[in-house]
Amino acid sequence: MKLSSYWWDIDEDLTTPMPEHMPHEVDLLVVGAGFTGLSAGLTAARQGRSVAIIDSGRPGFGASTRNGGICSGHIRIPHAVLSQRYGKDYADNVYGEGIEARADLVKFCDDEKIDCQITKAGHFNGALSQKDYDKMGHQCDALNAIPGHDVELIPRDRVHDEIKTDRFYGGLLRREIGGFHPGKFFAGLLRVVAASGAEIISRTIVEAIEDDNSSDNKDAKLVRTSRGTIRARQVIVATNGYTGTKQPFGKFLRQRVVPIQSCIIVTEKLGKKRVKELMPGMRMYGNTAKLSCYFRPVPDEDRILLGARSFDRLEPSGRSVAFLKNKLVDMLPELAHHNIDYCWLGNVAFNQRQLPAMFKEDGVYYAAGYAGSGTVWARWLGKKTAELAMGMSNQTSVFYDKPPQKIPLYDGDPWFMPFVNGYFAVQDKVNEWGYRLK
Ligand SMILES: Cc1cc2nc3c(=O)[nH]c(=O)nc-3n(C[C@H](O)[C@H](O)[C@H](O)COP(=O)(O)OP(=O)(O)OC[C@H]3O[C@@H](n4cnc5c(N)ncnc54)[C@H](O)[C@@H]3O)c2cc1C
């Protein structure tokens, strides 16, 4: 079994040449070269601005080439709850922006000729109890009332048309959602950004961002890096779930955004016929567990990928592999004797509101906290943040707001996550026993 991302095994190039010299001064400096950072840099460079995008490691080797490749633009908070908390208009705008952002991703791949096997395959969420299924009826109506959604409630006797499991009491099918190959998308994005004139500087750590008092521009900053200082007219921080804990840089963000480890397994080759028998809908899939998992056929349709929260922080252990494989076999018992070929970990990022966040603090722009749905949101909010920072548009995003709240007793080390995961795991077990006894 390889302990590395399945998405890295491609013919396309995921590396970038280092520029010969570090720039001294730029219009826009972006910290972090994942989907958010590259998208921000591209937007500004295409307007003729000088741009440096700096990453402490290899571009994309944060979350952007480790994810499940489900392109949902999902919002964790149900529409009804969002309406109750912030008003119906706000909830409609949030869900509406999801539709716009997803369509924009598809258009971007098309316009830039990025062949990343993007499909509108649909997303099927399986209900693990009758209660969960009943709730889905309301969700279905609420989503269909917002233009751009195409949602259907699938009763129990039709679940096998979607996936060959007896574990679901029915499910919610969202036809407007799809998936892609994150590695191929990232390789295409790198190519487009490099051609735009933006400089991508890898293996360079941003250590501190300080005010540039010699400039009349109140947002101007001196960005201290492990390879020298760069003067920047504007700065965007796009480090999301990989904001380190070791430098003075990032403190504001790491007190507000919690990195949560997610682990993915990919089966050995099962063959297209077998995958299609097990997942006739060939969709993106999820379930209603508290510790929910996401699963899908890989874009080549010959293996199955499954991801869920992880027990490990740095490298996947045997315990994580066994936990994920159990989840897979619990749904599809026929996979019990098949091997797992890949397993890897990555950080997803949450803030207290569990909504994507875009904000400005002390002259610096931020986009972060996509709650596990950044394949759509990260690229979109990277673009929106750059448009705002460069004064290109007044029309930003419904997510542009005050910074997320600081999380009490927290400074970047999510020590409480094992307890949270344990609590959810117990709730899932109790629910499961409850329904089995009925
Ligand atoms: C296992 C997993 C599964 C997921 N599945 C899905 C999915 O199916 N669908 C979906 O929509 N989303 C999914 N996501 C979430 C999605 O991948 C992320 O939201 C998205 O990639 C975030 O992109 P980003 O550019 O903001 O951050 P990242 O890609 O994490 O990039 C941040 C970058 O900042 C750099 N950095 C950090 N500190 C510094 C510093 N001091 N100096 C310089 N550089 C620095 C890091 O090296 C990193 O490259 C998943 C994530 C994971 C981990």
The ligand as a MOL file (V3000), in Angstrom:
LIG
                    3D

  0  0  0     0  0            999 V3000
M  V30 BEGIN CTAB
M  V30 COUNTS 53 58 0 0 0
M  V30 BEGIN ATOM
M  V30 1 C -8.4600 14.4710 2.7990 0
M  V30 2 C -9.2350 15.6470 2.2460 0
M  V30 3 C -10.3860 15.4270 1.5070 0
M  V30 4 C -11.1100 16.5100 0.9780 0
M  V30 5 N -12.1460 16.2580 0.1440 0
M  V30 6 C -12.7810 17.2780 -0.4570 0
M  V30 7 C -13.7780 17.0310 -1.4210 0
M  V30 8 O -14.0600 15.8840 -1.8040 0
M  V30 9 N -14.4370 18.1120 -1.9470 0
M  V30 10 C -14.1220 19.3880 -1.6010 0
M  V30 11 O -14.7460 20.3180 -2.1080 0
M  V30 12 N -13.1220 19.6500 -0.7310 0
M  V30 13 C -12.4280 18.6410 -0.1660 0
M  V30 14 N -11.4040 18.9050 0.6890 0
M  V30 15 C -11.0590 20.3150 1.0070 0
M  V30 16 C -10.2300 21.0070 -0.0920 0
M  V30 17 O -9.2020 20.1700 -0.5320 0
M  V30 18 C -9.6260 22.2840 0.5110 0
M  V30 19 O -10.6590 23.0790 1.0590 0
M  V30 20 C -8.8690 23.1180 -0.4950 0
M  V30 21 O -7.9150 22.3580 -1.1760 0
M  V30 22 C -8.1880 24.2840 0.2180 0
M  V30 23 O -7.3140 24.9090 -0.6820 0
M  V30 24 P -6.3680 26.0700 -0.1690 0
M  V30 25 O -5.6360 26.5830 -1.3430 0
M  V30 26 O -7.1570 27.0780 0.6050 0
M  V30 27 O -5.4090 25.3970 0.8970 0
M  V30 28 P -4.2030 24.3720 0.6760 0
M  V30 29 O -4.3210 23.6250 -0.5970 0
M  V30 30 O -4.1200 23.5600 1.9290 0
M  V30 31 O -2.9460 25.3060 0.5340 0
M  V30 32 C -2.3910 26.0250 1.6220 0
M  V30 33 C -0.9220 26.1940 1.3230 0
M  V30 34 O -0.3540 27.1480 2.2460 0
M  V30 35 C 1.0070 26.8030 2.3930 0
M  V30 36 N 1.5470 27.4690 3.5780 0
M  V30 37 C 1.1590 27.3150 4.8650 0
M  V30 38 N 1.8940 28.1110 5.6810 0
M  V30 39 C 2.7710 28.7800 4.8870 0
M  V30 40 C 3.8070 29.7270 5.1290 0
M  V30 41 N 4.0830 30.1660 6.3700 0
M  V30 42 N 4.5290 30.1880 4.0830 0
M  V30 43 C 4.2560 29.7800 2.8160 0
M  V30 44 N 3.2950 28.8720 2.5350 0
M  V30 45 C 2.5570 28.3810 3.5520 0
M  V30 46 C 0.9790 25.2770 2.5020 0
M  V30 47 O 2.2350 24.7080 2.1890 0
M  V30 48 C -0.1160 24.9130 1.4910 0
M  V30 49 O 0.4100 24.5170 0.2420 0
M  V30 50 C -10.6770 17.8550 1.2380 0
M  V30 51 C -9.5150 18.0740 1.9750 0
M  V30 52 C -8.7920 16.9900 2.4650 0
M  V30 53 C -7.5410 17.2540 3.2290 0
M  V30 END ATOM
M  V30 BEGIN BOND
M  V30 1 1 1 2
M  V30 2 1 2 3
M  V30 3 2 2 52
M  V30 4 2 3 4
M  V30 5 1 4 5
M  V30 6 1 4 50
M  V30 7 2 5 6
M  V30 8 1 6 7
M  V30 9 1 6 13
M  V30 10 2 7 8
M  V30 11 1 7 9
M  V30 12 1 9 10
M  V30 13 2 10 11
M  V30 14 1 10 12
M  V30 15 2 12 13
M  V30 16 1 13 14
M  V30 17 1 14 15
M  V30 18 1 14 50
M  V30 19 1 15 16
M  V30 20 1 16 17
M  V30 21 1 16 18
M  V30 22 1 18 19
M  V30 23 1 18 20
M  V30 24 1 20 21
M  V30 25 1 20 22
M  V30 26 1 22 23
M  V30 27 1 23 24
M  V30 28 2 24 25
M  V30 29 1 24 26
M  V30 30 1 24 27
M  V30 31 1 27 28
M  V30 32 2 28 29
M  V30 33 1 28 30
M  V30 34 1 28 31
M  V30 35 1 31 32
M  V30 36 1 32 33
M  V30 37 1 33 34
M  V30 38 1 33 48
M  V30 39 1 34 35
M  V30 40 1 35 36
M  V30 41 1 35 46
M  V30 42 1 36 37
M  V30 43 1 36 45
M  V30 44 2 37 38
M  V30 45 1 38 39
M  V30 46 1 39 40
M  V30 47 2 39 45
M  V30 48 1 40 41
M  V30 49 2 40 42
M  V30 50 1 42 43
M  V30 51 2 43 44
M  V30 52 1 44 45
M  V30 53 1 46 47
M  V30 54 1 46 48
M  V30 55 1 48 49
M  V30 56 2 50 51
M  V30 57 1 51 52
M  V30 58 1 52 53
M  V30 END BOND
M  V30 END CTAB
M  END
